[in-house]
Amino acid sequence: MPPLSWLLAGIAIMLVFLAGGVWIAFAVGLGAAITLWPVLGIKTLSLIGIQSWDTTTSFVLVAIPLFVFMGEIIAGAQLVDRLYSGVSKLISGLPGGLVQTNLFACSIFAACSGSSLASAATMGRMAYEEQVGRRGYQPRLVLGSVAAGGTLGILIPPSIFFIVFAAIADESVGRLFLGGVFPGLVAVTLFMSYVAIRAIMDARLVPRGAGEIDQRLTLGQRLRGALEIWPFLLLIVAVLGSLYGGIATPTEAAGVGASAALLIAAGYRTLTWQGLKRACLGTVRTSSMLFFIIISAKLMAIALAYYGVPVMMRNVALALGSPHLLLLLISAIYLLLGTVFEDFSLMIILLPFVLPMIRTAGFDTVWFGVFMTVLLQAGLLSPPVGLNLFVIQGVTGAQLAEVIWGSVPFLILLLTIGVLLVVFPPLALWLPSFWIG
């Protein structure tokens, strides 16, 4: 086994570059290359080429650009406007008014886009001006709802996050998708219940005059609202229905979703050549970033294996004695670093260290994937530098302090979901137990 000093030097260089603002893929990749060079020498370059080829030609990972493209088409073809309008009519009259629309619409958009930041930015831009500027809603409640609703993008399937996790952990994408269903529904329910309770307790948060029109909606108007969101329901059925109906693999299901999004946008005549170009460029940018990160993560995992780190991590897990003590330690690390790192980056950096310990402790990989996702969602909302906080602040122009204080109650609810997963693991494992794909 090579000296650990090289490993420590590589990790130190990686952390310095990350602190200096270097792109995550290059910081991790360079750290891995420096660590591998004393072991493989010039063959390190061949290994980089092999891993790059294997990653970019992986059939499972082809789902990533397809899902990204589907989300880009939805956002660029003005379909989100119809979603927001339809949901506001469909659930009008609930305590909390249009704040409930933020959460319900985010959950549907998340199921189609698979991106937390995209959900938060899109809904935040639409909701803030309407609800705070025109209707006089309390800014904190509105800002917190869109910041929290955006986190649903990496939990409710189909999730790009789960696809990347499956590739690194060698797990089933279908099982991970199913594992996120109930926790995602619980998150939506808790968020909407909190908003309803706050609105009932303090009517000033959502002025009664702002919701008078909503209260007078007839059944016919509500049904028209349901018709406005049918494209999104169709996309969800097309993707998940083809996957769990045994018709398509996850990658083929992503292709079905991308094709359906194109047809729906063309049918509404909202897809222009310029919009298609922007969607393609956005897909290339996002997918390239993700693939670079995955390649770097695989190189770092190989480097750690050469230095015996997985064995060390297993020994650490055994030395702690208690699986739940280990889980508490890992949770604290994720929550702490989640305030600094973007969710994909943090997952990539920590998984090679964490997975050996989790498996040694006897935790199910699918369960941990869902649990880790909830922790990373919480990190997106954790002050002072949770990424979703800055996204919402940027698209709305509101004070960052207002965004933070509005998000804290939803952060507590996310942590509650994490506790529920630990106390009641079937919440994430019952549905995957039926998956045989």
C-alpha positions in Angstrom: 0.0 0.0 0.0 1.5 3.4 -0.9 2.2 6.0 1.8 -0.9 7.8 3.1 1.0 11.1 2.8 0.2 11.1 -0.9 -3.5 10.6 -0.2 -3.5 13.4 2.4 -1.7 15.7 0.0 -4.3 14.9 -2.8 -7.2 15.6 -0.5 -5.6 18.8 0.9 -5.1 20.1 -2.7 -8.7 19.2 -3.5 -10.0 21.1 -0.5 -7.8 24.1 -1.3 -9.1 24.3 -4.8 -12.7 23.9 -3.6 -12.2 26.8 -1.1 -10.7 28.8 -3.9 -13.8 28.5 -6.1 -12.4 26.0 -8.6 -15.1 23.9 -10.3 -16.0 20.9 -8.3 -15.2 18.4 -11.1 -11.7 19.7 -11.7 -10.9 20.1 -8.0 -11.9 16.5 -7.2 -10.4 15.2 -10.4 -7.0 16.8 -9.9 -7.0 15.6 -6.2 -7.6 12.1 -7.5 -5.0 12.3 -10.2 -2.3 13.5 -7.7 -3.3 10.7 -5.3 -3.1 8.0 -8.1 0.1 9.2 -9.7 2.5 7.6 -7.1 0.6 4.3 -7.6 0.0 4.1 -11.3 2.4 6.7 -12.8 1.7 7.5 -16.4 -1.1 4.9 -16.4 -3.1 7.4 -14.4 -3.9 9.2 -17.7 -5.1 5.9 -19.3 -7.3 5.4 -16.2 -8.8 8.9 -16.7 -9.6 8.0 -20.3 -11.1 4.7 -19.5 -13.4 6.1 -16.8 -14.4 9.0 -19.0 -15.4 6.5 -21.8 -17.2 4.2 -19.4 -19.2 7.1 -17.9 -20.2 8.9 -21.0 -21.2 5.7 -22.8 -23.2 4.3 -19.8 -26.7 3.4 -20.9 -28.1 4.2 -17.4 -26.6 7.6 -17.3 -28.0 8.5 -20.7 -31.2 9.2 -18.7 -29.5 12.3 -17.2 -29.5 14.5 -20.4 -32.9 13.2 -21.3 -34.5 14.3 -18.0 -32.5 17.6 -18.1 -33.9 18.2 -21.6 -37.4 17.5 -20.5 -37.1 20.0 -17.7 -35.6 22.6 -20.1 -38.5 22.2 -22.5 -41.1 22.6 -19.7 -39.4 25.7 -18.4 -38.8 27.2 -21.8 -42.2 26.6 -23.4 -44.1 28.6 -20.8 -45.8 25.4 -19.5 -45.0 26.4 -15.9 -47.4 29.4 -16.2 -50.2 27.0 -17.0 -49.2 24.7 -14.1 -49.3 27.6 -11.7 -52.6 28.9 -13.0 -54.2 25.4 -13.0 -53.1 24.5 -9.5 -54.2 27.8 -8.0 -57.7 27.1 -9.3 -57.7 23.4 -8.4 -56.8 23.8 -4.7 -58.3 27.3 -4.1 -60.0 27.8 -0.8 -57.3 26.0 1.3 -56.1 27.9 4.3 -53.0 29.7 3.1 -54.3 30.8 -0.3 -51.7 30.9 -3.1 -48.9 29.9 -0.7 -50.4 26.4 -1.0 -50.1 26.7 -4.7 -46.4 27.3 -4.4 -45.9 24.0 -2.6 -48.3 21.9 -4.7 -47.1 23.3 -8.0 -43.4 22.8 -6.9 -44.1 19.1 -6.1 -45.6 18.6 -9.6 -42.9 20.5 -11.4 -40.2 18.7 -9.3 -41.6 15.3 -10.5 -41.1 16.5 -14.1 -37.8 18.4 -13.9 -35.9 16.6 -11.2 -34.0 19.7 -10.3 -34.2 21.5 -6.9 -32.7 24.8 -8.1 -34.9 24.9 -11.3 -38.0 24.3 -9.2 -37.1 27.0 -6.7 -36.0 29.6 -9.3 -39.0 29.1 -11.6 -41.7 29.2 -8.9 -39.9 31.9 -6.8 -39.9 34.2 -9.8 -43.6 33.7 -10.5 -44.9 33.6 -6.9 -43.2 36.5 -5.2 -44.5 39.4 -7.3 -48.0 38.1 -7.4 -48.4 37.2 -3.8 -46.3 39.8 -2.0 -46.4 42.6 -4.5 -50.1 42.4 -5.5 -51.9 40.5 -2.8 -50.0 41.6 0.3 -49.0 38.2 1.6 -46.3 38.1 4.3 -43.0 37.9 2.5 -41.4 35.4 4.9 -44.1 32.8 4.4 -44.0 33.1 0.6 -40.2 33.1 0.4 -40.0 30.1 2.7 -42.6 28.1 0.8 -40.9 28.5 -2.6 -37.4 27.8 -1.1 -38.8 24.6 0.6 -40.9 23.6 -2.4 -37.8 23.7 -4.5 -36.1 21.0 -2.4 -38.8 18.6 -3.5 -37.0 18.4 -6.9 -34.4 16.0 -5.7 -36.7 13.7 -3.7 -39.9 13.2 -5.8 -39.2 10.9 -8.8 -38.1 11.1 -11.5 -35.0 12.5 -9.9 -31.6 13.1 -11.6 -30.1 13.0 -8.2 -31.2 9.4 -7.7 -29.8 8.4 -11.1 -26.4 9.7 -10.2 -26.5 8.1 -6.7 -27.5 4.8 -8.4 -24.5 5.0 -10.8 -22.0 5.6 -7.9 -23.5 3.1 -5.4 -24.3 0.4 -8.0 -28.0 0.5 -7.0 -31.3 0.2 -8.9 -32.7 3.4 -10.3 -36.2 2.0 -10.2 -35.9 1.1 -6.5 -34.5 4.5 -5.6 -37.4 6.3 -7.5 -39.9 4.2 -5.5 -38.0 4.9 -2.3 -38.5 8.6 -2.7 -42.3 8.5 -3.3 -43.6 8.3 0.3 -41.0 10.6 1.9 -41.7 13.1 -0.9 -45.5 12.9 -0.3 -44.9 13.3 3.5 -42.8 16.4 2.8 -45.5 18.0 0.7 -48.2 17.1 3.3 -46.2 18.5 6.2 -45.3 21.7 4.3 -48.9 22.4 3.3 -50.2 21.5 6.7 -47.8 24.0 8.3 -48.9 26.7 5.9 -52.5 26.0 6.6 -52.0 26.1 10.4 -50.1 29.3 10.2 -52.8 30.9 8.0 -55.5 29.9 10.4 -53.7 31.1 13.5 -52.7 34.5 12.0 -55.0 35.8 9.3 -52.6 38.7 8.6 -50.2 36.3 6.9 -52.6 35.8 4.0 -55.1 38.7 3.9 -58.6 37.6 3.5 -59.3 40.1 0.7 -56.5 38.5 -1.3 -58.3 35.1 -1.4 -61.9 36.3 -2.0 -61.8 35.5 -5.7 -60.5 32.0 -5.0 -63.4 31.3 -2.6 -66.0 32.0 -5.3 -64.6 29.5 -7.8 -67.2 27.0 -9.1 -66.7 23.3 -9.7 -66.5 24.0 -13.4 -63.7 26.5 -12.9 -61.8 24.0 -10.7 -62.1 21.4 -13.4 -60.7 23.8 -15.9 -57.8 24.3 -13.6 -57.3 20.5 -13.6 -57.2 20.6 -17.4 -54.4 23.2 -17.3 -52.1 20.9 -15.4 -52.9 17.8 -17.5 -49.6 18.1 -19.5 -47.6 17.6 -16.3 -49.8 14.7 -15.2 -49.3 13.2 -18.6 -45.5 13.5 -18.3 -45.5 11.9 -14.9 -47.7 9.0 -16.1 -45.6 8.6 -19.3 -42.3 8.4 -17.4 -43.2 6.5 -14.3 -46.0 4.5 -16.0 -43.6 3.2 -18.7 -40.9 2.4 -16.1 -43.0 0.6 -13.5 -45.4 -0.9 -16.1 -42.4 -3.0 -17.3 -42.4 -1.3 -20.7 -39.2 0.7 -20.5 -35.9 0.9 -18.6 -35.2 4.1 -16.7 -33.2 5.4 -19.7 -36.0 4.6 -22.1 -38.6 6.1 -19.7 -36.5 9.3 -19.7 -36.7 9.2 -23.6 -40.4 8.9 -23.4 -40.6 11.9 -21.1 -38.4 14.0 -23.3 -40.4 13.1 -26.4 -43.7 13.8 -24.6 -42.5 17.2 -23.4 -41.6 18.1 -27.0 -45.0 17.0 -28.3 -46.9 18.8 -25.6 -44.9 22.1 -26.2 -45.5 21.7 -29.9 -49.2 21.1 -29.4 -49.5 24.3 -27.4 -47.5 26.1 -30.0 -45.2 27.6 -27.4 -42.0 25.9 -28.6 -40.0 28.2 -30.9 -36.7 27.4 -32.7 -35.0 29.8 -30.4 -36.5 28.1 -27.3 -35.5 24.7 -28.6 -31.9 26.0 -29.1 -31.8 27.4 -25.5 -33.2 24.0 -24.2 -30.5 22.1 -26.1 -27.7 24.4 -24.9 -29.0 24.3 -21.3 -29.1 20.5 -21.5 -25.5 20.3 -22.8 -24.2 22.6 -20.1 -26.0 20.9 -17.2 -25.3 17.3 -18.4 -21.6 18.1 -19.1 -21.2 19.4 -15.6 -22.8 16.3 -14.1 -20.8 13.9 -16.2 -17.5 15.7 -15.3 -18.5 15.4 -11.6 -19.3 11.7 -11.9 -16.0 11.0 -13.7 -14.1 12.8 -11.0 -16.0 11.0 -8.3 -15.2 7.6 -9.8 -11.5 8.5 -10.0 -11.4 9.6 -6.4 -13.2 6.3 -5.4 -10.5 4.3 -7.2 -7.8 6.3 -5.5 -9.3 5.8 -2.1 -9.5 2.0 -2.8 -5.8 1.9 -3.7 -5.0 3.4 -0.3 -7.3 1.1 1.6 -9.7 3.8 2.7 -12.8 1.6 2.3 -11.3 -0.9 4.8 -10.5 2.0 7.2 -14.0 3.3 6.9 -15.4 -0.2 7.7 -13.1 -0.4 10.7 -14.4 3.0 11.9 -18.0 1.8 11.6 -17.2 -1.3 13.6 -15.2 0.6 16.2 -18.2 3.0 16.9 -20.2 -0.1 17.9 -23.6 1.5 17.4 -25.1 1.9 13.9 -27.2 4.8 15.0 -24.2 6.6 16.5 -22.6 6.3 13.1 -25.7 7.6 11.4 -25.8 10.6 13.8 -22.1 11.4 13.0 -22.7 11.1 9.2 -25.9 13.2 9.5 -24.0 16.0 11.3 -21.3 16.0 8.6 -23.9 16.2 5.8 -25.8 19.0 7.5 -22.7 21.0 8.3 -21.1 20.7 4.9 -24.5 21.1 3.2 -24.5 24.8 4.2 -21.3 25.3 2.0 -21.5 22.7 -0.8 -24.0 22.3 -3.6 -26.0 19.0 -3.1 -24.5 17.1 -6.1 -21.0 18.1 -5.2 -21.4 17.1 -1.6 -22.8 13.7 -2.5 -19.9 13.1 -4.9 -17.3 14.1 -2.4 -18.6 12.1 0.6 -20.0 8.9 -1.0 -16.7 7.1 -1.4 -16.0 7.6 2.3 -19.6 7.0 3.6 -20.8 4.0 1.6 -18.4 1.4 3.1 -19.4 2.5 6.6 -23.1 2.4 5.8 -22.9 -1.1 4.3 -20.8 -2.3 7.2 -23.4 -1.0 9.7 -26.1 -2.9 7.9 -28.1 -0.1 6.4 -30.0 -0.6 3.1 -28.4 1.4 0.3 -31.8 2.5 -1.1 -32.8 3.6 2.4 -29.6 5.6 2.8 -30.0 7.2 -0.6 -33.4 8.5 0.4 -32.2 9.5 3.9 -29.1 11.3 2.5 -31.3 13.1 0.0 -33.4 14.5 2.8 -30.2 15.6 4.6 -29.0 17.4 1.5 -32.4 19.0 1.0 -32.0 20.3 4.6 -28.6 21.6 3.6 -30.1 23.6 0.8 -32.2 25.5 3.4 -29.6 25.7 6.1 -28.5 29.2 7.0 -26.4 31.1 6.4 -25.3 29.8 3.0 -27.9 27.2 1.9 -28.0 27.3 -1.9 -31.7 27.5 -2.3 -31.7 30.6 0.0 -29.5 32.5 -2.4 -31.5 31.3 -5.5 -34.7 32.6 -4.0 -33.0 35.8 -2.9 -31.6 36.3 -6.4 -34.8 35.8 -8.4 -37.0 37.8 -6.0 -34.7 40.6 -4.8 -35.9 40.1 -1.3 -33.7 40.5 1.8 -31.6 37.4 2.5 -32.6 37.5 6.2 -36.3 37.3 5.2 -35.6 34.3 3.0 -33.7 32.6 5.9 -36.3 33.2 8.6 -39.1 32.1 6.2 -37.2 28.8 5.5 -36.3 27.8 9.1 -39.7 26.2 9.9 -39.5 24.1 6.7 -36.0 23.1 7.5 -37.3 21.8 10.9 -39.9 19.8 9.0 -37.3 18.3 6.7 -35.3 17.2 9.7 -38.4 15.7 11.1 -38.8 13.6 8.0 -35.2 12.4 8.5 -36.1 11.3 12.0 -39.2 9.5 10.7 -37.0 7.6 8.2 -34.7 6.4 11.0 -37.6 5.4 13.3 -39.7 3.9 10.5 -37.4 2.7 7.6 -40.4 1.1 5.6 -41.4 4.7 4.8 -38.6 4.4 2.1 -38.3 0.6 1.7 -41.9 -0.6 1.5 -42.5 0.4 -2.2 -39.0 -0.7 -3.4 -39.7 -4.2 -1.9 -42.2 -4.8 -4.8 -39.7 -3.8 -7.5 -38.1 -6.7 -9.3 -36.5 -4.8 -12.2 
